[in-house]
Amino acid sequence: MASPVPTPQAGPVYLTASQVRARYGGVADMTIWRWLRDPALGFPQPEYRRKRRYWLASDLDAFDAKQREASRPGPSGAVQAAPATMGA
């Protein structure tokens, strides 16, 4: 008997810390820790459940869009200065 196909979730999608690290190229947990403590970067804060961190995928999507917008070339062709970089 085949296993049932999972249906899409109707509620919010949460990512674990390891999924977030993988999403950003396999960065170290220390990098995520630094991003969380850099107010200029504006990295989304996680929700804590039983001492584990979970990020809303929609918050990360919004953060990514903001970073893309900040790195787009301006009218003169020069790249606009971003408030902070995502590098560690």
Secondary structure per residue as TSV (DSSP state, phi and psi in degrees):
chain	resnum	aa	ss	phi	psi
A	1	M	-	360.0	131.8
A	2	A	-	-75.7	145.8
A	3	S	-	-74.3	148.6
A	4	P	-	-66.9	148.0
A	5	V	-	-80.3	128.0
A	6	P	-	-65.8	141.9
A	7	T	-	-93.8	152.3
A	8	P	-	-61.4	143.8
A	9	Q	-	-77.5	142.0
A	10	A	S	-85.5	-25.1
A	11	G	S	-88.1	-173.2
A	12	P	-	-66.3	150.3
A	13	V	-	-101.7	127.1
A	14	Y	E	-110.0	145.2
A	15	L	E	-116.2	142.0
A	16	T	E	-79.1	170.5
A	17	A	H	-59.8	-41.2
A	18	S	H	-66.7	-34.9
A	19	Q	H	-68.5	-37.8
A	20	V	H	-66.5	-43.7
A	21	R	H	-60.3	-42.3
A	22	A	H	-65.4	-38.1
A	23	R	H	-59.4	-34.5
A	24	Y	T	-101.9	34.6
A	25	G	T	84.5	21.5
A	26	G	S	78.0	31.3
A	27	V	-	-64.0	160.1
A	28	A	-	-76.4	159.0
A	29	D	H	-61.1	-32.9
A	30	M	H	-63.5	-34.8
A	31	T	H	-63.6	-45.4
A	32	I	H	-61.0	-41.8
A	33	W	H	-58.6	-43.5
A	34	R	H	-65.8	-42.9
A	35	W	H	-60.4	-39.2
A	36	L	H	-65.7	-27.2
A	37	R	T	-98.5	5.6
A	38	D	-	-103.8	98.4
A	39	P	T	-63.8	-27.2
A	40	A	T	-68.0	-30.0
A	41	L	T	-74.4	-39.6
A	42	G	T	74.6	29.3
A	43	F	-	-66.0	137.0
A	44	P	-	-60.0	140.8
A	45	Q	-	-81.9	142.0
A	46	P	-	-83.0	166.1
A	47	E	E	-97.4	144.1
A	48	Y	E	-106.5	129.7
A	49	R	E	-136.0	118.6
A	50	R	T	50.7	46.6
A	51	K	T	66.1	16.7
A	52	R	E	-115.3	149.6
A	53	R	E	-98.3	137.5
A	54	Y	E	-135.9	131.4
A	55	W	E	-107.9	141.1
A	56	L	E	-72.5	129.0
A	57	A	H	-59.9	-35.5
A	58	S	H	-65.9	-34.3
A	59	D	H	-66.1	-41.0
A	60	L	H	-67.8	-38.5
A	61	D	H	-61.3	-42.7
A	62	A	H	-65.2	-40.5
A	63	F	H	-61.6	-45.7
A	64	D	H	-60.9	-42.8
A	65	A	H	-62.5	-40.9
A	66	K	H	-64.0	-40.7
A	67	Q	H	-66.2	-40.7
A	68	R	H	-63.8	-43.3
A	69	E	H	-62.4	-40.2
A	70	A	H	-69.2	-23.1
A	71	S	T	-99.1	2.9
A	72	R	S	-74.2	147.1
A	73	P	B	-64.9	142.7
A	74	G	-	-81.0	-173.8
A	75	P	T	-60.8	-30.7
A	76	S	T	-84.1	-2.3
A	77	G	S	94.8	-11.3
A	78	A	-	-80.9	144.2
A	79	V	B	-72.8	131.8
A	80	Q	-	-68.5	142.2
A	81	A	-	-70.5	125.4
A	82	A	-	-81.8	151.4
A	83	P	S	-63.0	-31.0
A	84	A	S	-162.6	156.1
A	85	T	-	-97.4	162.6
A	86	M	S	-87.1	-2.6
A	87	G	-	-71.0	153.2
A	88	A	-	-86.8	360.0
